[in-house]
Amino acid sequence: MTTPAATTARLLRLLSLLQARRDWPGPLLAERLDVSARTVRRDVERLRDLGYAIDATRGTDGGYRLDAGAELPPLLLDDDQVTAVAVALQAAPLLGTDVDDAAERALATIRRVMPERLRRRADDVRFVPLPDATPAPSTTDALTLLTAAVRRHEVVRFDHDAPGADPDAPPGPPRRVEPHHVVATRGRWYLVAWDLDRDDWRLFRVDRLRLRAHAGGRFTPRPVPGGDVRAFVAARFRGTTPDTTGAGGPTETSPARTPAAPRGAAGWPCTGTAVLRAPARAVAPFVDDGTVEDLGDGRCRVTLGAWSWVALAALLGRFDTDVEDVAPRALADACATLAARYAAAARGSADLP
C-alpha cells in the first residue's frame, strides 16, 4: 500500500522532472518514476488540482508538459525562510556528501516558483563554502547585506569589534572596504575584502562586524591574490601569502620567521610566537585565530593571541609537546609563572592516591 509520504515524494519528483525539460513522453515519465502510466495520469491530475497548469497530448506517443503560458503557484516563504533555503542549499559542500549538483538544481527549481521580490533576495545570498567545518550562526541580515554588496560591487562601511577592545572606548572611524567574497570556513563566516584605508587585502570575521549605512559607491572588482579565493583564505590561516606574480599559478610563499604583525592573531591584547616539536599538519586543525608555519623536521612555529600572557602560555601547553623559542619575553615569563603554579599544585597533591 502506498503511503501519503510516498505519494507526496513522487509528486515532488514528477514536478521536478516537468520543470527540467519542455516535453515528457508519458512512458518515459512512468519509467523515471518507476510507476505505471495510469499512476502518472493520476499524479498529473493531483498537480492540476494544486494549481499547476499541465498540458497533455493523447495517443501512443502522448505526453505532458508545463503550460508555457501559465504562471506556477508562488512558493510561500517569508524573507528569513528564503535566506535559510539559499544558505542551506549552497552549504551542501560542507556536508561531505555527493549532493552538490542536486542542491544547485534544487535551488534553481525553487527559485523559478518564487515571487520576484523573494527571488531577488535568494539571488543576493551568495557565498563560497569551504568544506572543512560547519559555519557558526551569523545574522541573516548581515549575510544578506554583505553578499548583496559583493554581487553588486558596492563599498560597505562597518565598525570592527576586535577582541580585547575596551567596550566603553569611543568608536573609531568605520572601516571602508570593497567586499569580494563571503566564505564559510573553520566554523565561522568571513568577509574577504580590499581595505580602502589600509590599501591591502583583509579577512574579517562577520560576527565581529557592525554594518553602518551603505556607503553606496561602486567599485571594479580586483583579482584576489593568487586568483583563487580558497587558496587565499587557506594561506591567510597558515600565515602565508599567495604569490601574486602569476608565475606557476597560485603558489604560496612563507612569511618571515617572526611576523611583526601576525594576521591571524591581530586584535588580541597579547600576541606571541613559539616553536612546537610537532608537525604543522598535526597542529593546524587546533589553531583558531592564529597561524602555523611549517619549519620542517617535524617542527612548526605558531603565532597565537589571548587575553593575557598567562592565558597564552596555557594555550601553548595544550598542544602536549615540547615548546621552544618563545617570544616575546613577557610570554616566556608567563610560562615560568604557569610552571610554578602547576608545580605547587602537584606538590599539594603528592599525598593523594
C-alpha positions as CSV (number, residue, x, y, z in Angstrom):
1,M,0.0,0.0,0.0
2,T,1.3,3.4,-1.0
3,T,1.8,5.8,2.0
4,P,0.8,9.5,1.8
5,A,4.5,10.4,2.3
6,A,5.5,8.2,-0.7
7,T,2.8,9.8,-2.8
8,T,4.0,13.3,-1.9
9,A,7.6,12.5,-2.6
10,R,6.6,11.1,-6.0
11,L,4.6,14.2,-6.8
12,L,7.6,16.4,-6.0
13,R,9.8,14.2,-8.2
14,L,7.2,14.5,-11.0
15,L,7.1,18.2,-10.7
16,S,10.9,18.4,-10.7
17,L,11.0,16.4,-13.9
18,L,8.4,18.5,-15.6
19,Q,10.3,21.6,-14.8
20,A,13.6,20.2,-16.1
21,R,12.6,19.9,-19.7
22,R,9.9,21.1,-22.1
23,D,8.1,17.9,-23.1
24,W,7.9,14.4,-21.4
25,P,6.5,11.3,-23.1
26,G,4.2,9.5,-20.8
27,P,6.0,6.2,-20.9
28,L,9.3,7.9,-20.2
29,L,7.9,9.6,-17.1
30,A,6.5,6.3,-15.9
31,E,9.9,4.7,-16.3
32,R,11.7,7.5,-14.5
33,L,9.2,7.4,-11.6
34,D,9.1,3.6,-11.6
35,V,5.3,3.6,-11.7
36,S,2.6,2.7,-14.3
37,A,1.3,5.1,-16.9
38,R,-2.1,5.1,-15.0
39,T,-0.3,6.3,-11.9
40,V,1.4,9.1,-13.9
41,R,-2.0,10.2,-15.1
42,R,-3.4,10.3,-11.6
43,D,-0.4,12.2,-10.3
44,V,-0.8,14.8,-13.1
45,E,-4.4,15.3,-12.1
46,R,-3.3,15.8,-8.4
47,L,-0.8,18.5,-9.6
48,R,-3.5,20.2,-11.6
49,D,-5.8,20.3,-8.5
50,L,-2.9,22.1,-6.7
51,G,-2.9,24.8,-9.4
52,Y,-0.1,23.6,-11.8
53,A,-1.1,24.0,-15.4
54,I,0.0,20.8,-17.2
55,D,-0.9,20.2,-20.9
56,A,-1.3,16.6,-22.1
57,T,-1.2,15.2,-25.6
58,R,-3.1,11.9,-26.4
59,G,-2.0,8.9,-28.4
60,T,0.7,6.3,-28.2
61,D,3.3,9.0,-28.2
62,G,1.4,11.3,-25.9
63,G,3.0,13.1,-23.0
64,Y,3.0,16.0,-20.7
65,R,4.4,19.5,-20.3
66,L,4.0,22.5,-18.1
67,D,1.9,25.1,-19.8
68,A,4.3,27.7,-21.2
69,G,1.7,30.5,-20.9
70,A,0.8,30.0,-17.3
71,E,2.4,31.0,-14.0
72,L,3.3,28.4,-11.4
73,P,1.8,29.0,-8.0
74,P,4.2,31.1,-5.9
75,L,6.3,29.4,-3.2
76,L,5.0,30.6,0.1
77,L,8.1,31.5,2.1
78,D,8.9,34.6,4.2
79,D,12.2,36.5,3.9
80,D,14.1,34.6,6.6
81,Q,12.9,31.2,5.1
82,V,14.2,32.3,1.7
83,T,17.6,33.1,3.2
84,A,17.6,29.8,5.1
85,V,16.9,27.9,1.9
86,A,19.5,29.7,-0.1
87,V,22.2,29.3,2.6
88,A,21.3,25.6,3.3
89,L,21.4,24.6,-0.3
90,Q,24.7,26.5,-1.1
91,A,26.3,25.0,2.0
92,A,25.8,21.4,0.7
93,P,29.6,21.0,0.0
94,L,30.1,21.4,3.8
95,L,28.1,18.2,4.4
96,G,30.8,15.9,2.9
97,T,28.2,14.1,0.7
98,D,27.8,13.9,-3.0
99,V,24.8,16.2,-3.2
100,D,26.4,19.4,-4.6
101,D,24.8,19.2,-8.0
102,A,21.4,18.1,-6.7
103,A,21.4,21.1,-4.3
104,E,22.3,23.5,-7.1
105,R,19.4,22.2,-9.2
106,A,17.1,22.3,-6.2
107,L,17.9,26.0,-5.6
108,A,17.3,26.7,-9.3
109,T,13.9,24.9,-9.2
110,I,12.7,26.6,-6.1
111,R,13.9,30.0,-7.5
112,R,11.6,29.6,-10.5
113,V,8.4,29.4,-8.4
114,M,9.3,32.3,-6.1
115,P,7.7,35.7,-6.4
116,E,10.0,38.3,-7.9
117,R,10.8,40.0,-4.6
118,L,11.8,36.8,-2.9
119,R,13.7,35.6,-6.0
120,R,15.9,38.8,-5.8
121,R,16.6,38.0,-2.1
122,A,17.6,34.4,-2.9
123,D,19.9,35.7,-5.7
124,D,21.6,38.1,-3.3
125,V,22.6,35.4,-0.8
126,R,25.7,34.0,-2.5
127,F,28.8,32.8,-0.7
128,V,31.7,30.4,-1.2
129,P,31.6,27.3,1.1
130,L,34.9,25.9,2.1
131,P,34.3,22.3,3.2
132,D,36.1,21.8,6.4
133,A,33.7,22.9,9.1
134,T,30.1,24.0,9.6
135,P,29.8,27.8,10.0
136,A,28.7,29.2,13.3
137,P,25.4,31.1,13.2
138,S,25.5,34.7,12.0
139,T,22.6,37.1,11.4
140,T,20.8,36.6,8.2
141,D,20.6,40.4,7.7
142,A,24.4,40.7,7.9
143,L,24.9,37.9,5.4
144,T,22.2,39.2,3.1
145,L,23.7,42.8,3.1
146,L,27.3,41.6,2.6
147,T,26.6,39.0,-0.1
148,A,24.4,41.6,-1.9
149,A,27.2,44.1,-1.8
150,V,29.6,41.5,-3.2
151,R,27.3,40.8,-6.0
152,R,26.6,44.4,-6.8
153,H,30.2,45.6,-6.3
154,E,29.3,48.1,-3.7
155,V,31.6,49.6,-1.0
156,V,30.5,48.8,2.6
157,R,31.3,50.5,5.9
158,F,31.3,48.8,9.3
159,D,32.7,49.0,12.8
160,H,35.0,46.1,13.7
161,D,34.9,44.7,17.2
162,A,38.4,43.5,17.7
163,P,38.9,41.1,20.7
164,G,40.2,42.8,23.8
165,A,38.9,46.2,22.8
166,D,37.6,48.5,25.5
167,P,33.7,48.4,25.1
168,D,33.5,51.8,26.7
169,A,36.0,53.4,24.4
170,P,34.6,55.8,21.8
171,P,34.2,54.1,18.4
172,G,36.9,54.9,15.8
173,P,36.3,55.8,12.2
174,P,34.4,53.0,10.3
175,R,36.3,50.6,8.1
176,R,35.6,51.1,4.4
177,V,36.1,48.1,2.2
178,E,35.4,46.6,-1.2
179,P,33.8,43.3,-0.5
180,H,34.8,40.5,-2.8
181,H,33.7,37.2,-1.2
182,V,31.8,35.8,1.7
183,V,33.3,32.5,2.8
184,A,32.3,29.9,5.3
185,T,35.2,28.0,7.0
186,R,36.6,26.9,10.4
187,G,33.2,27.2,11.9
188,R,32.7,30.9,11.1
189,W,31.7,33.3,8.3
190,Y,34.4,35.6,6.9
191,L,34.5,38.5,4.5
192,V,37.3,38.8,2.0
193,A,37.7,42.4,1.2
194,W,40.1,45.1,-0.1
195,D,40.6,47.6,2.8
196,L,40.4,51.1,1.2
197,D,42.1,52.8,4.2
198,R,44.9,50.3,4.6
199,D,45.4,49.7,0.8
200,D,45.6,45.9,1.4
201,W,43.5,42.7,1.4
202,R,41.9,41.8,4.7
203,L,39.9,38.9,6.1
204,F,37.1,39.9,8.6
205,R,35.0,37.7,10.8
206,V,31.4,38.6,10.0
207,D,30.3,38.1,13.7
208,R,32.6,41.0,14.6
209,L,31.2,43.4,12.1
210,R,28.6,46.1,12.9
211,L,27.4,47.3,9.5
212,R,26.8,51.0,9.0
213,A,24.6,52.7,6.4
214,H,25.6,51.7,3.0
215,A,28.5,53.8,1.5
216,G,26.8,53.4,-1.9
217,G,29.9,53.7,-4.0
218,R,30.6,51.2,-6.8
219,F,34.0,49.6,-7.5
220,T,35.6,47.5,-10.1
221,P,36.5,44.0,-8.6
222,R,40.1,43.2,-8.1
223,P,41.7,39.8,-8.7
224,V,42.2,38.0,-5.3
225,P,46.0,37.3,-4.8
226,G,46.8,34.0,-6.4
227,G,43.5,34.1,-8.4
228,D,41.7,31.6,-6.1
229,V,39.7,32.7,-3.0
230,R,40.0,29.2,-1.4
231,A,43.8,29.2,-1.7
232,F,43.9,32.8,-0.5
233,V,41.9,32.2,2.7
234,A,43.8,28.9,3.4
235,A,47.1,30.8,3.0
236,R,46.0,33.6,5.5
237,F,45.2,31.0,8.1
238,R,48.6,29.4,7.7
239,G,50.3,32.9,7.9
240,T,51.4,32.8,4.3
241,T,50.6,34.9,1.3
242,P,49.6,33.6,-2.2
243,D,52.1,34.5,-4.9
244,T,50.7,37.4,-7.0
245,T,53.3,37.3,-9.8
246,G,51.3,34.7,-11.7
247,A,54.3,32.5,-12.2
248,G,53.4,28.9,-11.7
249,G,49.8,29.5,-10.7
250,P,48.5,30.3,-7.1
251,T,51.6,29.1,-5.2
252,E,52.3,30.3,-1.7
253,T,55.4,31.9,0.0
254,S,56.3,31.7,3.6
255,P,56.4,34.7,5.8
256,A,59.4,35.9,7.9
257,R,60.2,33.7,10.9
258,T,58.6,36.1,13.4
259,P,56.0,38.3,11.8
260,A,55.9,41.8,13.2
261,A,52.1,41.9,13.0
262,P,50.7,38.4,12.6
263,R,47.5,38.5,10.6
264,G,45.7,35.6,12.3
265,A,46.2,36.8,15.8
266,A,45.8,40.5,15.2
267,G,43.5,42.3,17.6
268,W,44.3,40.3,20.8
269,P,45.9,42.3,23.6
270,C,48.7,39.7,24.0
271,T,50.3,38.0,20.9
272,G,53.3,35.8,20.8
273,T,55.1,33.0,18.9
274,A,56.7,29.7,19.8
275,V,58.2,26.7,18.1
276,L,56.5,23.4,18.8
277,R,58.1,20.0,18.3
278,A,55.2,18.7,16.3
279,P,54.4,18.8,12.5
280,A,52.3,21.6,11.2
281,R,49.7,19.3,9.8
282,A,49.0,17.9,13.4
283,V,48.9,21.4,14.9
284,A,46.9,23.4,12.3
285,P,43.5,21.8,13.0
286,F,43.7,23.1,16.6
287,V,44.7,26.6,15.8
288,D,41.8,29.0,15.5
289,D,42.7,32.7,15.1
290,G,46.4,32.1,15.0
291,T,48.8,30.9,12.2
292,V,51.0,27.9,11.7
293,E,54.4,27.9,9.9
294,D,55.9,24.6,8.8
295,L,59.6,24.6,9.8
296,G,60.3,21.1,8.6
297,D,62.0,18.3,10.6
298,G,58.7,17.7,12.5
299,R,58.6,21.3,13.9
300,C,56.4,24.3,13.3
301,R,56.1,27.9,14.6
302,V,52.7,29.0,15.9
303,T,51.5,32.6,16.3
304,L,48.7,33.0,18.8
305,G,46.8,35.6,20.7
306,A,44.9,35.7,24.1
307,W,43.5,38.0,26.7
308,S,46.6,37.7,29.0
309,W,50.2,36.3,28.8
310,V,49.4,33.5,31.2
311,A,46.3,32.5,29.2
312,L,48.5,32.5,26.1
313,A,51.1,30.3,27.9
314,A,48.3,27.9,28.8
315,L,47.3,27.7,25.1
316,L,50.8,26.5,24.2
317,G,50.6,23.8,26.8
318,R,47.5,22.3,25.3
319,F,49.5,21.0,22.3
320,D,51.2,18.4,24.6
321,T,54.7,18.7,23.1
322,D,58.0,20.5,23.8
323,V,57.9,24.3,23.4
324,E,61.0,26.3,22.3
325,D,61.9,29.8,21.1
326,V,59.1,31.6,23.0
327,A,58.7,35.3,22.2
328,P,58.3,37.9,23.4
329,R,59.9,38.0,26.9
330,A,56.5,38.5,28.6
331,L,55.3,35.2,27.2
332,A,58.4,33.4,28.4
333,D,57.9,34.9,31.9
334,A,54.2,33.8,31.8
335,C,55.4,30.2,31.0
336,A,57.6,30.3,34.1
337,T,54.7,31.6,36.2
338,L,52.4,28.9,35.0
339,A,55.1,26.2,35.6
340,A,55.5,27.4,39.2
341,R,51.7,27.2,39.7
342,Y,51.5,23.7,38.3
343,A,54.5,22.6,40.4
344,A,52.8,23.9,43.5
345,A,49.6,22.1,42.6
346,A,51.5,18.9,42.0
347,R,53.3,19.1,45.4
348,G,50.0,19.8,47.2
349,S,48.5,16.7,45.7
350,A,51.5,14.4,46.4
351,D,49.8,12.6,49.2
352,L,46.7,11.8,47.2
353,P,46.2,8.2,46.0
